[in-house]
Amino acid sequence: MIISESSNRVNSRWLQTCVILCVMVVLAAGQFASASDKREGAVNLFDGKGLTGWEYYLIDPDLKMADVWSVRDGLLICRGKPMGYLATKKEFTNFRLIVEWRWAPGKPAGNSGVLMRITGEPRALPKCVEAQLQSGNAGDIYGFHGFQVKGDAARSKSAEGEMIGKLSGVSKIKANEKEPGQWNKYDITFSNGDLTLIVNGEKVNEATGCGVVAGKIGLQSEGGEIHFRTVRLIPFENRISTAKGTKPSVLIPKPGIQVNAAKQVTLGTGDSAQKATVRYLISLPQNYNEQDKCPLLIFLHGAGERGNDLNRVKVHGPPKIVRKKNTTPFVIVSPQCPRREGWKAEKLSKLLDRVLATTKADPERVYLTGLSLGGYGTWGWAAQEPKRFAAAIPICGGGNPSAAEKLVKLPIWAFHGGKDSVVPLSRSEAMVEAIKKAGGTKVKLTIYPEAGHDSWTKTYNDPEIYKWLLTHKRDQ
């Protein structure tokens, strides 16, 4: 075959043009991807250069981060021994997380995991939900130390042990990993209680009913050298739905300002499930943006403030105190009970899930209080879900003494007027005595001898009750 010199020049120019076009396409694609990420608020948790923004825990306290994790040629390299994890200093609740990993080429594949919503004390396996990375098992989901994870009954797992605590999990639907030494991609979506795992473009697992808390993102060291080249997070917008036919309201208001909000929840399950709208006031403390976590105070009003006008909720208690400005350290949430209804724990619990998912409210410092009907609501909700709260202050209310055993570990400070003709003092006394009889030592009752039904004004105006609340954290 004969090729002329002129033909060579043409071919050369054609090749140069193709190369230039390819480079332009690649650069343009990178620009578009970058612009897309920027619009979505993407955060590169690992920038390919160092480990700024990360902290660590190892079971060997004498070792340093650099003894296990290093950055080389744009890769985050984990030696795999000893057991522990690398974690972000910041906390996240709802997000899409992209993680690219491979097992070290030429070495045996091992075990690791992507840890999410890490809370509690550091330990070999912290309280969190894990997207498994163990070779051959990528796509399995586990919740450690009581972290709730639900899924298809046929694939659900449960166990208990010293290292894992109370474990719940869901086995993957299918395997879609590449051979050890090749790069894999996790595309993880965590939205409220729903978790979806995609491996290399294929959906491999999903879970529902996951615990909704803000927590750290972690990469586990658990045997075998593993490499990461992408750890990118896209946080979801923190919005809630209002009643049907209205625009969604932003859940995160300006710090210091109390605003109206609403959340649609589903009550019950299956064919009997019903939709309901919870209207509430929410106020963030003035220094909200300066804090990593804030204590959360939930206030339940009395019978006279029921209805669909949130201004009625502002007449008493915490929402009255922060009506103009929230100078307290608390995120304050004040739901409104519909007319002719009582407080329903299921509805309130789902509102609490949403607040924890979309604010900096600390799940370890959730405090519950209420007056009159709200005092009854406080006793009732605390008895149904005592582990959700760090402490409670029921005022001029009452509860079911037969539920006292459920409240023995919860710090409770009850208040009542000695001359209350609406809710007799005996209602508070019965609850306190029943809890003490059941073995409770964290309950006390303050009686205002000359006060009538309004025992709340003096209580909520006393700074000592807020100091008392802040001395408590949720019992693990």
Secondary structure by P-SEA (a helix, b strand, c coil): ccccaaaaaaaaaaaaaaaaaaaaaaaaaaaaaaaaaaaaccccccccccccccccccccccccccccccccccccccccccccccccccccccbbbbbbbbccccbbbbbcbbbccccccccccccccccccccccccbbbbccccccccccccccccccccccccccccccccccccccbbbbbbbbbcccbbbbbcccccccccccccbbbbbbbccccccbbbbccbbbbbcccccccccccccccccccccbbbbbbbbbbccccccbbbbbbbbbbbbccccccccbbbbbbbbbcccccccccccccccccccccccccccccbbbbbbbcccccccaaaaaaaaaaaaacccccccbbbbbcccaaaaaaaaaaaaccccccbbbbccccccccccccccccbbbbbbbcccccccaaaaaaaaaaaaaaccccbbbbbcccccccccccccccaaaaaaaaaccccc
